[in-house]
Amino acid sequence: MDLNFAKMPDQLIPAIVQDAGTGQVLMLGYFNAEAWAKTQAEGRVTFFSRSRQRLWTKGETSGHYLQVVSLHVDCDQDTVLVLAHPDGPTCHRGTTSCFDVAVPVAAVAPVASSTGILVGVGAPAPAVGFLAELDQLIERRRQFPAEEPGSYTVRLFEKGLARIAQKVGEEAVETVIDAMAGNKAGLAGEAADLVYHLLVLLRISGSSLNELLAVLRQRHQTIGAGQRRPLPE
């Protein structure tokens, strides 16, 4: 499916950019036909800048390019969702997203709508996206331990696979104990420890959160197609 530039008076199609790893909304830009073609040809997001009246490859000055993962045209062919991997902060202010609050939340005077929704506070990322951020950070600690030599994650990797696997087992047992005891507060903490150590175990074993999610997605699609997996004993 291609874009219908003729629908727009200025021949510009809005493009929403979302982090392919975390799901965070990064920015809004505009494609004209040339920018759309250049983005597909080069694999880096190029917009048409309305203020400069020229093509603009995001990151051409800062080096913080947006590497395209996939492009999704909406049903009316007049909007694009761009999934990309950012090479650094997307916003010129140095924040991850152009929608991030640039000042501490405490200094912001949020506007409450009639429904109680707050406007102007927080980051535009789904909470579950933090798992992807954590997984990426864990992998960075594995690859570049000298950046944070004293971090707990670096020390775990130094202890090796056996110790990390042992920690997963310990945290799993503690999670079960709190669940059986009805300790809701403790359960959340132990479950968090379990998930963190599991992500470390996946990385030291050459796997990742993405591979885990791919398996879950495939199983879900199988069930959706009517192919039921046998229930556990």
Secondary structure as UniProt FT lines:
FT   HELIX           5..7
FT   TURN            9..10
FT   STRAND          13..19
FT   TURN            20..22
FT   STRAND          25..31
FT   HELIX           33..42
FT   STRAND          46..49
FT   TURN            50..53
FT   STRAND          54..57
FT   TURN            58..62
FT   STRAND          66..73
FT   TURN            75..76
FT   STRAND          80..86
FT   TURN            92..93
FT   TURN            98..99
FT   HELIX           105..107
FT   STRAND          111..112
FT   TURN            114..115
FT   STRAND          118..119
FT   TURN            127..128
FT   HELIX           129..143
FT   HELIX           145..147
FT   TURN            149..150
FT   HELIX           152..159
FT   HELIX           161..181
FT   HELIX           184..204
FT   TURN            205..206
FT   HELIX           209..224
FT   TURN            225..226
//
